[in-house]
Amino acid sequence: MPSLLPKTYESSDLTDDRLGSLTEINLESASDDADPGAANSKPDFAATEENENPPPLAGANVMNIILVAMECAPWSKTGGLGDVAGALPKALARRGHRVMVVVPRYGIYSEAKDLGLYKRYKIAGQDMEVNYFHASIDGVDFVFMESPDFRHRGNNIYGGGRVDILKRMVLFCKAAVEIPWIVPCGGVCYGDGNLVFIANDWHTALLPVYLKAYYRDNGLMKYTRSVLVIHNIAHQGRGPVEDFSIVDLPDHYLDLFKLYDPVGGEHFNIFAAGLKTADRVVTVSHGYAWEIKTSEGGWGLHEIINDSDWKLQGIVNGIDMTDWNPEVDIHLKSDGYTNFSLDNFQTKKPQCKAALQRELGLPIRDDVPMIGFIGRLDHQKGVDLIAEAIPWIVSQDVQLVLLGTGRADLEEMLKKFDSQYHNKVRSWVGFSVKMAHRITAGVDILLMPSRFEPCGLNQLYAMMNGTIPVVHAVGGLRDTVQQFDPYNETGFGWTFERAEANRLINALGNCLNTYRNYKDSWVGLQRRGMSQDLSWDNAAKLYEEVLVAAKYQW
Ligand code: ADP
């Protein structure tokens, strides 16, 4: 059987065994005909419906792109990262790139085939095995990494003790950085020609470090680049300095990880090392790109971010239009809900509102403004501000629907609101993608009082669905929700400048006033929101520019 590695990367050339002896890898299911020299050739895009038309918008800059993330919708999702990992790669593939997503396999995904490729890694002295599954969907290679440590973790992706979490991330990144050599997609490995990795958040921030330490420092993968995307800088992979022994790097790498801050003292910080090592850094909005450079918004990493300013760019996330477009949304096809569009939302959206009221057992009234909240229940999302404002909210003729999961005390609080104000409030404690879609389509107003919000996707989904956002003007919320101006009939919603309950009440009060008394303005707000091009296509083009810069601008 021919090796799938180009000659220069045969394992015997390596100074250590990190590329693995290929004898360990069962390549039975890989094509024997695979031409090593063709490792960088483009896949047969014609195989998928989406690519019936020639896609190479990217022209001379066609790249091999591997996005690595701990979650990817629809298979795994705890928040916006899952949505991004599911949608951005498809948009990049539509631009003509060869794109792979690498994500853990938490469950049985029927569309993915077992490649029969086994590989072992030693993590903190323990042998850990991975195996790969593959599916080609919408022109993207989805590669699912199977390991006993990932199995059945779908509901608790980031759970467990600190060391166990760290070991999982080390395993994932060590294995992912080798994938271009060992996982053939369509019979052909990606190789390192024109290759860029996109790592996401601290969980995969070790990948740029491994790329450098295991390969580039050894004269290998010289032209491969890494881009690290910050979706949320508040989570960093912190621990005691001794955690360095787990990540399996040469001693001189320790300094990259060491960080001092007044709270934790000197500690080990994975995000810090990833940010320093990545060739480019992206964050998910312009507002957040600015905020993380401040001591308030950088959560201790602001100095590193400032030092990395030359390689930092904010790019606002897009929307997966096959998923969140009310015209085709599959969650609106039953139980009295209906799809709707810019042409018919004035008659059809009320049908969704009635279906939502029916489903939740609320009085079915079209005239009552229905307000929604969807999000993780934690300090970031500001659900406690809604709690402070709730006496005022329920004093109004409104209905309030809260969907969330997270901190136990906040879950209890939501349940209490439901029972205390049952004629007006419904709380859905749990993670329900279907309910998230139905609430987004059915309610009139979406509240997002987040204390900080790197991008925020729910306000984008809301606008797409003719639902008016009322948001704290931070990060991506400031970027995307322009304040309504009644004189010029511009803007998309209401914003408030400080994360305080009275500010939220003021903004929501103005919003309710417009809903009740200025119907034309309301419809104008809905129409403007729905008319925006919030698709991933724009954002993918900007990502492409960053990837090109990572490759060619030094
Ligand atoms: P974050 O990534 O900080 O959680 P985002 O606004 O970027 O916030 O993305 C949140 C994503 O998670 C959205 O797709 C939203 O609909 C979804 N989501 C959040 N909470 C829930 C929940 N309880 N049930 C279903 N979907 C949820």
Boltz pocket constraint, residues with backbone or C-beta under 6 A from the ligand:
constraints:
  - pocket:
      binder: B
      contacts: [[A, 78], [A, 79], [A, 80], [A, 81], [A, 83], [A, 374], [A, 375], [A, 376], [A, 403], [A, 404], [A, 405], [A, 428], [A, 430], [A, 431], [A, 432], [A, 433], [A, 436], [A, 455], [A, 456], [A, 457], [A, 458], [A, 459]]
      max_distance: 6.0
